[in-house]
């Protein structure tokens, strides 16, 4: 049995936005910031409150790559696989992350929703290659060994937060 999702934040975000259709992208961004993805339960609420069809809202949410319809972890790790990072061995870093977290190309998020690992085409930090980000914080000149140290630090932060 899954826990019922608390959607009160959605109404707070709508109140703050003035329930304006033209604010849909910022509304979706704020909802994703709260839930780490766009839960399907928000689409009927947004449709009713904004006077837009669910299909229109869904099309916006799926058009932009930054939005996710699947839950993401507390830590979203993006591994750059652009040219500079790739030639400086970003793939072994990605493979180490996946093996340490029990993830794969198809399974991107851990069952406990603590970690999500994604690849991106470029993070715009080519001079720091190979690079990855954790919740948009840049970690330069990574290696598989440095990834293990970083993961251990992040796991410690999770334990300290409990």
Buried (B, 14 or more C-beta within 10 A) or exposed (E): EEEEEEBEBBEEBBEEBEBEEEBBBEBBBBBBEBBBBBBEEBBEBBBEBBEBEBEBBBEBBEEEEEBBEEEBBBBBBBBBBBEBBEEBBBEEBBEBBBEBBEBEEEEBBBEEBBBBBBBBEEBEBBEBBBBBBBEEEBBEEBBBEBBEEBBEEBBEEEEEEE
